[in-house]
Amino acid sequence: MTSNAEPGPASGKGSVGVSGPTRSLWLGLLGISSAVSAAALVLAGIVAVTLNGWTGLLSSSFGGLLVMAFFAISLLIGHFVGRNNPSGAIGLFVATYFVKVIGFAVVLFAIGAPEWLHGRWFLIGAVVAVVTWQAAEIYGFSKARLQIYNDPEPNKGNTDV
């Protein structure tokens, strides 16, 4: 491998193109995180139905889907608010996090645990969804193309450089 700074042929077969920013970061993260978590929940559900029947399957699915809904709300807010006000999206993330925590807690305490809910599989489904969702988000963020610096302004008629 050679460097373009050294004499000799340039590395690679062609020129490197310019890549623009990611079109829809939040929806992309929502898609990849949902797909990975759903696949992991299917695997957990197979184990749950094998060990505890349909109660285990429903409980693990309910726990995982609740977590997925919790995280999806944040990504949707990022998508709709981040487009027009990227710096304001972080503040809204924090505000909606507290609303979600309190809202989900109120709903769970108000409804209570249904008779069919198997506590262990509910927890396993929730943990599987959290771990896989977060891993997929980290992966998605690592592949995102975010512009950090502004593009340089073209030098229009000014020869004093």
C-alpha positions as CSV (number, residue, x, y, z in Angstrom):
1,M,0.0,0.0,0.0
2,T,1.3,3.4,-0.9
3,S,0.5,6.9,0.3
4,N,-0.4,9.7,-2.1
5,A,2.3,11.7,-0.4
6,E,5.0,9.4,-1.6
7,P,6.1,8.9,-5.2
8,G,4.5,6.0,-6.9
9,P,1.0,5.0,-8.0
10,A,-1.9,6.1,-5.8
11,S,-3.5,3.5,-3.6
12,G,-6.8,2.0,-4.5
13,K,-8.5,1.6,-7.9
14,G,-10.3,4.8,-8.1
15,S,-11.0,8.2,-6.5
16,V,-12.7,8.5,-3.2
17,G,-16.1,10.1,-3.6
18,V,-17.6,12.6,-1.2
19,S,-20.2,11.3,1.2
20,G,-22.9,13.6,2.4
21,P,-24.5,13.5,5.9
22,T,-26.9,10.7,6.9
23,R,-30.3,11.5,5.5
24,S,-32.5,10.4,8.4
25,L,-30.3,9.4,11.3
26,W,-33.1,8.9,13.8
27,L,-35.4,6.8,11.5
28,G,-32.4,4.7,10.5
29,L,-31.6,4.1,14.2
30,L,-35.2,3.2,14.8
31,G,-35.2,0.7,12.0
32,I,-32.0,-1.1,12.8
33,S,-32.7,-1.1,16.6
34,S,-36.3,-2.3,16.1
35,A,-35.2,-5.1,13.8
36,V,-32.4,-6.3,16.0
37,S,-34.5,-6.2,19.2
38,A,-37.4,-7.9,17.5
39,A,-35.1,-10.7,16.3
40,A,-33.7,-11.2,19.8
41,L,-37.2,-11.2,21.2
42,V,-38.2,-14.0,18.8
43,L,-35.3,-16.0,20.0
44,A,-36.2,-15.3,23.7
45,G,-39.8,-16.2,22.9
46,I,-38.8,-19.6,21.5
47,V,-37.0,-20.4,24.7
48,A,-39.8,-19.0,26.8
49,V,-42.5,-21.0,25.0
50,T,-40.4,-24.1,25.3
51,L,-39.8,-23.7,29.0
52,N,-43.0,-22.1,30.2
53,G,-45.5,-22.3,27.4
54,W,-47.6,-19.5,26.0
55,T,-47.5,-17.5,29.3
56,G,-43.7,-17.3,29.0
57,L,-43.9,-16.2,25.3
58,L,-46.5,-13.5,26.0
59,S,-44.6,-12.2,29.1
60,S,-41.3,-12.0,27.4
61,S,-42.9,-10.3,24.3
62,F,-44.8,-7.8,26.5
63,G,-41.6,-6.9,28.4
64,G,-39.6,-6.5,25.3
65,L,-42.2,-4.5,23.3
66,L,-42.7,-2.2,26.3
67,V,-39.0,-1.4,26.2
68,M,-39.0,-1.0,22.5
69,A,-41.9,1.5,22.7
70,F,-40.1,3.4,25.4
71,F,-37.0,3.8,23.2
72,A,-38.9,4.4,20.0
73,I,-40.6,7.5,21.4
74,S,-37.2,9.1,21.9
75,L,-36.0,8.4,18.4
76,L,-39.2,9.7,16.8
77,I,-38.9,12.9,18.8
78,G,-35.3,13.2,17.6
79,H,-36.5,12.8,14.0
80,F,-39.3,15.3,14.1
81,V,-37.6,17.9,16.4
82,G,-34.0,17.4,15.4
83,R,-34.8,18.4,11.8
84,N,-35.7,21.9,12.6
85,N,-33.9,22.4,15.9
86,P,-31.0,20.0,16.4
87,S,-29.7,21.7,19.6
88,G,-33.2,21.7,21.1
89,A,-33.6,18.0,20.5
90,I,-31.4,17.1,23.4
91,G,-33.4,19.2,25.9
92,L,-36.6,17.6,24.6
93,F,-35.0,14.1,24.9
94,V,-34.4,14.8,28.6
95,A,-37.9,16.2,29.2
96,T,-39.6,13.3,27.4
97,Y,-37.4,10.8,29.3
98,F,-38.9,11.9,32.6
99,V,-42.4,12.0,31.1
100,K,-42.0,8.4,29.8
101,V,-40.6,7.1,33.0
102,I,-43.4,8.6,35.0
103,G,-46.0,7.7,32.4
104,F,-45.0,4.0,32.1
105,A,-44.8,3.7,35.9
106,V,-48.3,5.2,36.3
107,V,-49.6,2.8,33.6
108,L,-48.0,-0.2,35.1
109,F,-49.1,0.6,38.7
110,A,-52.6,1.6,37.6
111,I,-53.1,-1.6,35.5
112,G,-51.2,-3.8,37.7
113,A,-49.7,-7.2,36.7
114,P,-52.2,-9.3,34.7
115,E,-52.9,-12.8,35.9
116,W,-51.1,-14.3,32.9
117,L,-47.9,-12.4,33.4
118,H,-44.8,-14.5,34.2
119,G,-42.5,-12.1,36.1
120,R,-39.2,-13.8,35.2
121,W,-39.9,-13.9,31.4
122,F,-41.2,-10.3,31.5
123,L,-37.9,-9.2,33.0
124,I,-35.9,-11.4,30.5
125,G,-37.8,-9.9,27.6
126,A,-37.2,-6.4,28.8
127,V,-33.4,-7.0,29.4
128,V,-33.0,-8.7,26.0
129,A,-34.7,-5.7,24.3
130,V,-32.6,-3.1,26.3
131,V,-29.3,-4.8,25.5
132,T,-29.9,-5.4,21.9
133,W,-31.5,-2.0,21.3
134,Q,-28.6,-0.2,22.8
135,A,-26.1,-2.3,20.9
136,A,-27.9,-1.6,17.7
137,E,-28.0,2.1,18.4
138,I,-24.3,2.2,19.2
139,Y,-23.6,0.4,15.9
140,G,-25.9,2.8,14.0
141,F,-24.3,5.8,15.5
142,S,-20.9,4.5,14.6
143,K,-21.9,4.2,11.0
144,A,-23.6,7.6,10.8
145,R,-22.0,10.3,8.7
146,L,-22.4,13.5,10.7
147,Q,-21.0,16.8,9.4
148,I,-19.0,18.4,12.2
149,Y,-17.5,21.4,10.4
150,N,-19.1,23.8,7.9
151,D,-18.0,23.5,4.3
152,P,-15.5,26.2,3.3
153,E,-17.0,29.1,1.5
154,P,-15.8,29.4,-2.1
155,N,-13.3,32.2,-2.7
156,K,-15.3,34.6,-4.9
157,G,-13.0,37.0,-6.6
158,N,-10.8,37.5,-3.6
159,T,-7.2,36.8,-4.5
160,D,-5.8,37.7,-1.0
161,V,-5.3,34.2,0.4
